[in-house]
């Protein structure tokens, strides 16, 4: 994967809340996700985020969209 440098004067967000739906595809959004120090995933979004090799800091939701495997594996950070 090609790495993109952030534009000058473009700060990385301190926190990103990733909702379910189409996973971000824009290079800037992907770079922010890579560099952001704190990522909160809604339960359905956590599936794709984890599949892409990341670990969320918190998973929030009713749990209906989170895979049973991830629900168990990440139970300490899942908040329903």
N, CA, C and O atoms as a GROMACS GRO file, in nm:
protein
  320
    1UNK      N    1   0.083  -0.117   0.000
    1UNK     CA    2   0.000   0.000   0.000
    1UNK      C    3   0.088   0.124   0.000
    1UNK      O    4   0.184   0.132   0.077
    2UNK      N    5   0.057   0.218  -0.084
    2UNK     CA    6   0.130   0.343  -0.092
    2UNK      C    7   0.098   0.428   0.031
    2UNK      O    8  -0.018   0.439   0.070
    3UNK      N    9   0.200   0.488   0.090
    3UNK     CA   10   0.178   0.575   0.205
    3UNK      C   11   0.167   0.719   0.158
    3UNK      O   12   0.240   0.763   0.069
    4UNK      N   13   0.076   0.791   0.218
    4UNK     CA   14   0.056   0.931   0.186
    4UNK      C   15   0.096   1.017   0.304
    4UNK      O   16   0.063   0.986   0.419
    5UNK      N   17   0.167   1.124   0.276
    5UNK     CA   18   0.199   1.219   0.381
    5UNK      C   19   0.082   1.313   0.398
    5UNK      O   20   0.017   1.352   0.302
    6UNK      N   21   0.057   1.348   0.525
    6UNK     CA   22  -0.051   1.442   0.552
    6UNK      C   23  -0.013   1.579   0.498
    6UNK      O   24   0.104   1.618   0.503
    7UNK      N   25  -0.110   1.653   0.448
    7UNK     CA   26  -0.081   1.788   0.401
    7UNK      C   27  -0.027   1.874   0.515
    7UNK      O   28  -0.064   1.856   0.631
    8UNK      N   29   0.058   1.967   0.481
    8UNK     CA   30   0.114   2.057   0.581
    8UNK      C   31  -0.001   2.133   0.648
    8UNK      O   32  -0.092   2.182   0.580
    9UNK      N   33   0.004   2.141   0.779
    9UNK     CA   34  -0.100   2.210   0.854
    9UNK      C   35  -0.224   2.126   0.878
    9UNK      O   36  -0.324   2.177   0.929
   10UNK      N   37  -0.220   1.999   0.842
   10UNK     CA   38  -0.334   1.910   0.860
   10UNK      C   39  -0.305   1.817   0.979
   10UNK      O   40  -0.229   1.721   0.966
   11UNK      N   41  -0.365   1.847   1.091
   11UNK     CA   42  -0.340   1.770   1.211
   11UNK      C   43  -0.419   1.641   1.212
   11UNK      O   44  -0.530   1.633   1.159
   12UNK      N   45  -0.360   1.539   1.274
   12UNK     CA   46  -0.429   1.413   1.293
   12UNK      C   47  -0.529   1.433   1.407
   12UNK      O   48  -0.493   1.489   1.511
   13UNK      N   49  -0.652   1.388   1.391
   13UNK     CA   50  -0.750   1.401   1.500
   13UNK      C   51  -0.704   1.326   1.624
   13UNK      O   52  -0.633   1.226   1.614
   14UNK      N   53  -0.744   1.374   1.741
   14UNK     CA   54  -0.711   1.305   1.865
   14UNK      C   55  -0.795   1.179   1.882
   14UNK      O   56  -0.750   1.081   1.941
   15UNK      N   57  -0.917   1.182   1.830
   15UNK     CA   58  -1.009   1.069   1.840
   15UNK      C   59  -1.088   1.058   1.711
   15UNK      O   60  -1.130   1.159   1.653
   16UNK      N   61  -1.109   0.935   1.667
   16UNK     CA   62  -1.196   0.909   1.552
   16UNK      C   63  -1.305   0.814   1.598
   16UNK      O   64  -1.277   0.715   1.666
   17UNK      N   65  -1.429   0.844   1.562
   17UNK     CA   66  -1.540   0.753   1.586
   17UNK      C   67  -1.576   0.694   1.450
   17UNK      O   68  -1.620   0.764   1.359
   18UNK      N   69  -1.556   0.564   1.438
   18UNK     CA   70  -1.578   0.495   1.312
   18UNK      C   71  -1.712   0.423   1.315
   18UNK      O   72  -1.732   0.330   1.394
   19UNK      N   73  -1.803   0.467   1.230
   19UNK     CA   74  -1.937   0.407   1.223
   19UNK      C   75  -1.941   0.301   1.113
   19UNK      O   76  -1.855   0.297   1.026
   20UNK      N   77  -2.041   0.215   1.120
   20UNK     CA   78  -2.057   0.110   1.020
   20UNK      C   79  -2.101   0.170   0.888
   20UNK      O   80  -2.154   0.281   0.884
   21UNK      N   81  -2.080   0.098   0.781
   21UNK     CA   82  -2.110   0.145   0.647
   21UNK      C   83  -1.989   0.118   0.560
   21UNK      O   84  -1.909   0.030   0.592
   22UNK      N   85  -1.976   0.192   0.452
   22UNK     CA   86  -1.859   0.175   0.367
   22UNK      C   87  -1.735   0.219   0.443
   22UNK      O   88  -1.731   0.329   0.499
   23UNK      N   89  -1.633   0.134   0.445
   23UNK     CA   90  -1.509   0.166   0.514
   23UNK      C   91  -1.442   0.282   0.439
   23UNK      O   92  -1.445   0.285   0.316
   24UNK      N   93  -1.381   0.374   0.510
   24UNK     CA   94  -1.315   0.487   0.442
   24UNK      C   95  -1.217   0.438   0.336
   24UNK      O   96  -1.147   0.338   0.355
   25UNK      N   97  -1.212   0.509   0.225
   25UNK     CA   98  -1.121   0.470   0.117
   25UNK      C   99  -1.029   0.583   0.075
   25UNK      O  100  -0.930   0.561   0.006
   26UNK      N  101  -1.062   0.704   0.114
   26UNK     CA  102  -0.979   0.819   0.076
   26UNK      C  103  -0.844   0.808   0.148
   26UNK      O  104  -0.841   0.778   0.267
   27UNK      N  105  -0.734   0.832   0.078
   27UNK     CA  106  -0.601   0.821   0.139
   27UNK      C  107  -0.585   0.904   0.267
   27UNK      O  108  -0.519   0.859   0.360
   28UNK      N  109  -0.643   1.023   0.272
   28UNK     CA  110  -0.630   1.106   0.392
   28UNK      C  111  -0.702   1.040   0.511
   28UNK      O  112  -0.648   1.035   0.621
   29UNK      N  113  -0.824   0.990   0.488
   29UNK     CA  114  -0.898   0.924   0.595
   29UNK      C  115  -0.825   0.799   0.643
   29UNK      O  116  -0.820   0.773   0.764
   30UNK      N  117  -0.769   0.722   0.552
   30UNK     CA  118  -0.694   0.602   0.590
   30UNK      C  119  -0.569   0.638   0.669
   30UNK      O  120  -0.533   0.567   0.763
   31UNK      N  121  -0.503   0.746   0.632
   31UNK     CA  122  -0.384   0.789   0.705
   31UNK      C  123  -0.421   0.837   0.845
   31UNK      O  124  -0.350   0.809   0.941
   32UNK      N  125  -0.532   0.908   0.856
   32UNK     CA  126  -0.579   0.950   0.989
   32UNK      C  127  -0.608   0.828   1.076
   32UNK      O  128  -0.570   0.824   1.193
   33UNK      N  129  -0.674   0.728   1.020
   33UNK     CA  130  -0.701   0.606   1.096
   33UNK      C  131  -0.573   0.536   1.140
   33UNK      O  132  -0.566   0.480   1.249
   34UNK      N  133  -0.472   0.540   1.056
   34UNK     CA  134  -0.344   0.476   1.088
   34UNK      C  135  -0.273   0.550   1.201
   34UNK      O  136  -0.212   0.487   1.288
   35UNK      N  137  -0.281   0.682   1.200
   35UNK     CA  138  -0.204   0.762   1.296
   35UNK      C  139  -0.281   0.805   1.420
   35UNK      O  140  -0.220   0.844   1.520
   36UNK      N  141  -0.410   0.798   1.417
   36UNK     CA  142  -0.492   0.849   1.528
   36UNK      C  143  -0.463   0.772   1.656
   36UNK      O  144  -0.459   0.649   1.655
   37UNK      N  145  -0.442   0.843   1.766
   37UNK     CA  146  -0.408   0.775   1.892
   37UNK      C  147  -0.526   0.705   1.960
   37UNK      O  148  -0.505   0.619   2.046
   38UNK      N  149  -0.651   0.740   1.924
   38UNK     CA  150  -0.766   0.682   1.993
   38UNK      C  151  -0.880   0.662   1.893
   38UNK      O  152  -0.934   0.759   1.840
   39UNK      N  153  -0.916   0.536   1.868
   39UNK     CA  154  -1.022   0.504   1.772
   39UNK      C  155  -1.135   0.430   1.843
   39UNK      O  156  -1.114   0.326   1.905
   40UNK      N  157  -1.253   0.488   1.833
   40UNK     CA  158  -1.375   0.429   1.888
   40UNK      C  159  -1.453   0.372   1.770
   40UNK      O  160  -1.480   0.442   1.673
   41UNK      N  161  -1.490   0.244   1.778
   41UNK     CA  162  -1.566   0.182   1.670
   41UNK      C  163  -1.707   0.151   1.718
   41UNK      O  164  -1.726   0.096   1.826
   42UNK      N  165  -1.806   0.186   1.636
   42UNK     CA  166  -1.939   0.134   1.657
   42UNK      C  167  -1.930  -0.015   1.624
   42UNK      O  168  -1.846  -0.055   1.544
   43UNK      N  169  -2.015  -0.096   1.684
   43UNK     CA  170  -1.995  -0.241   1.678
   43UNK      C  171  -1.975  -0.298   1.538
   43UNK      O  172  -1.886  -0.380   1.519
   44UNK      N  173  -2.055  -0.258   1.442
   44UNK     CA  174  -2.041  -0.311   1.306
   44UNK      C  175  -1.912  -0.267   1.239
   44UNK      O  176  -1.853  -0.344   1.163
   45UNK      N  177  -1.868  -0.147   1.264
   45UNK     CA  178  -1.745  -0.094   1.204
   45UNK      C  179  -1.622  -0.165   1.260
   45UNK      O  180  -1.519  -0.173   1.193
   46UNK      N  181  -1.632  -0.216   1.381
   46UNK     CA  182  -1.517  -0.284   1.442
   46UNK      C  183  -1.476  -0.407   1.362
   46UNK      O  184  -1.357  -0.438   1.353
   47UNK      N  185  -1.572  -0.478   1.304
   47UNK     CA  186  -1.539  -0.598   1.226
   47UNK      C  187  -1.438  -0.566   1.117
   47UNK      O  188  -1.334  -0.632   1.108
   48UNK      N  189  -1.466  -0.467   1.036
   48UNK     CA  190  -1.378  -0.433   0.924
   48UNK      C  191  -1.247  -0.372   0.973
   48UNK      O  192  -1.140  -0.402   0.919
   49UNK      N  193  -1.254  -0.288   1.075
   49UNK     CA  194  -1.134  -0.224   1.130
   49UNK      C  195  -1.036  -0.330   1.181
   49UNK      O  196  -0.916  -0.320   1.158
   50UNK      N  197  -1.088  -0.430   1.251
   50UNK     CA  198  -1.004  -0.537   1.303
   50UNK      C  199  -0.951  -0.624   1.189
   50UNK      O  200  -0.835  -0.663   1.190
   51UNK      N  201  -1.038  -0.655   1.091
   51UNK     CA  202  -0.993  -0.735   0.976
   51UNK      C  203  -0.878  -0.668   0.901
   51UNK      O  204  -0.795  -0.736   0.840
   52UNK      N  205  -0.872  -0.536   0.906
   52UNK     CA  206  -0.766  -0.462   0.838
   52UNK      C  207  -0.640  -0.449   0.923
   52UNK      O  208  -0.548  -0.376   0.888
   53UNK      N  209  -0.637  -0.520   1.036
   53UNK     CA  210  -0.515  -0.527   1.116
   53UNK      C  211  -0.504  -0.426   1.228
   53UNK      O  212  -0.397  -0.409   1.286
   54UNK      N  213  -0.614  -0.358   1.260
   54UNK     CA  214  -0.611  -0.258   1.366
   54UNK      C  215  -0.683  -0.310   1.489
   54UNK      O  216  -0.762  -0.405   1.482
   55UNK      N  217  -0.656  -0.248   1.602
   55UNK     CA  218  -0.727  -0.278   1.725
   55UNK      C  219  -0.791  -0.150   1.776
   55UNK      O  220  -0.720  -0.053   1.804
   56UNK      N  221  -0.923  -0.148   1.787
   56UNK     CA  222  -0.988  -0.027   1.839
   56UNK      C  223  -0.958  -0.010   1.987
   56UNK      O  224  -0.926  -0.106   2.057
   57UNK      N  225  -0.970   0.112   2.034
   57UNK     CA  226  -0.953   0.139   2.176
   57UNK      C  227  -1.082   0.106   2.252
   57UNK      O  228  -1.078   0.063   2.367
   58UNK      N  229  -1.196   0.127   2.187
   58UNK     CA  230  -1.326   0.100   2.246
   58UNK      C  231  -1.421   0.057   2.134
   58UNK      O  232  -1.414   0.107   2.022
   59UNK      N  233  -1.510  -0.038   2.167
   59UNK     CA  234  -1.616  -0.078   2.076
   59UNK      C  235  -1.749  -0.049   2.149
   59UNK      O  236  -1.772  -0.098   2.260
   60UNK      N  237  -1.834   0.030   2.085
   60UNK     CA  238  -1.959   0.071   2.147
   60UNK      C  239  -2.076   0.033   2.057
   60UNK      O  240  -2.069   0.047   1.935
   61UNK      N  241  -2.182  -0.016   2.116
   61UNK     CA  242  -2.304  -0.046   2.041
   61UNK      C  243  -2.385  -0.152   2.110
   61UNK      O  244  -2.352  -0.196   2.221
   62UNK      N  245  -2.493  -0.194   2.045
   62UNK     CA  246  -2.577  -0.296   2.107
   62UNK      C  247  -2.521  -0.436   2.085
   62UNK      O  248  -2.571  -0.533   2.143
   63UNK      N  249  -2.418  -0.447   2.002
   63UNK     CA  250  -2.349  -0.575   1.983
   63UNK      C  251  -2.408  -0.664   1.877
   63UNK      O  252  -2.356  -0.773   1.852
   64UNK      N  253  -2.517  -0.622   1.814
   64UNK     CA  254  -2.582  -0.709   1.716
   64UNK      C  255  -2.502  -0.724   1.588
   64UNK      O  256  -2.520  -0.822   1.516
   65UNK      N  257  -2.414  -0.630   1.558
   65UNK     CA  258  -2.336  -0.635   1.434
   65UNK      C  259  -2.194  -0.685   1.455
   65UNK      O  260  -2.123  -0.713   1.358
   66UNK      N  261  -2.151  -0.696   1.578
   66UNK     CA  262  -2.015  -0.740   1.608
   66UNK      C  263  -2.009  -0.892   1.600
   66UNK      O  264  -2.094  -0.960   1.656
   67UNK      N  265  -1.907  -0.945   1.531
   67UNK     CA  266  -1.897  -1.090   1.518
   67UNK      C  267  -1.882  -1.153   1.657
   67UNK      O  268  -1.818  -1.094   1.744
   68UNK      N  269  -1.940  -1.271   1.678
   68UNK     CA  270  -1.929  -1.338   1.809
   68UNK      C  271  -1.784  -1.358   1.851
   68UNK      O  272  -1.750  -1.348   1.969
   69UNK      N  273  -1.698  -1.388   1.754
   69UNK     CA  274  -1.555  -1.409   1.784
   69UNK      C  275  -1.494  -1.281   1.840
   69UNK      O  276  -1.424  -1.285   1.941
   70UNK      N  277  -1.519  -1.168   1.775
   70UNK     CA  278  -1.463  -1.042   1.821
   70UNK      C  279  -1.528  -0.996   1.951
   70UNK      O  280  -1.463  -0.934   2.035
   71UNK      N  281  -1.657  -1.028   1.968
   71UNK     CA  282  -1.727  -0.991   2.091
   71UNK      C  283  -1.657  -1.056   2.211
   71UNK      O  284  -1.642  -0.994   2.316
   72UNK      N  285  -1.616  -1.181   2.193
   72UNK     CA  286  -1.547  -1.252   2.301
   72UNK      C  287  -1.402  -1.206   2.314
   72UNK      O  288  -1.354  -1.179   2.424
   73UNK      N  289  -1.333  -1.197   2.202
   73UNK     CA  290  -1.190  -1.160   2.203
   73UNK      C  291  -1.167  -1.020   2.259
   73UNK      O  292  -1.069  -0.997   2.331
   74UNK      N  293  -1.256  -0.928   2.226
   74UNK     CA  294  -1.240  -0.790   2.268
   74UNK      C  295  -1.335  -0.751   2.381
   74UNK      O  296  -1.363  -0.632   2.401
   75UNK      N  297  -1.385  -0.848   2.455
   75UNK     CA  298  -1.485  -0.821   2.560
   75UNK      C  299  -1.443  -0.714   2.661
   75UNK      O  300  -1.530  -0.641   2.709
   76UNK      N  301  -1.315  -0.701   2.695
   76UNK     CA  302  -1.279  -0.594   2.790
   76UNK      C  303  -1.303  -0.452   2.737
   76UNK      O  304  -1.316  -0.359   2.816
   77UNK      N  305  -1.309  -0.436   2.605
   77UNK     CA  306  -1.328  -0.300   2.552
   77UNK      C  307  -1.463  -0.281   2.485
   77UNK      O  308  -1.490  -0.176   2.426
   78UNK      N  309  -1.551  -0.384   2.495
   78UNK     CA  310  -1.685  -0.373   2.437
   78UNK      C  311  -1.779  -0.314   2.542
   78UNK      O  312  -1.787  -0.364   2.654
   79UNK      N  313  -1.850  -0.209   2.504
   79UNK     CA  314  -1.945  -0.143   2.593
   79UNK      C  315  -2.081  -0.140   2.525
   79UNK      O  316  -2.100  -0.074   2.422
   80UNK      N  317  -2.177  -0.212   2.584
   80UNK     CA  318  -2.312  -0.216   2.527
   80UNK      C  319  -2.400  -0.118   2.596
   80UNK      O  320  -2.518  -0.106   2.563
   0.00000   0.00000   0.00000
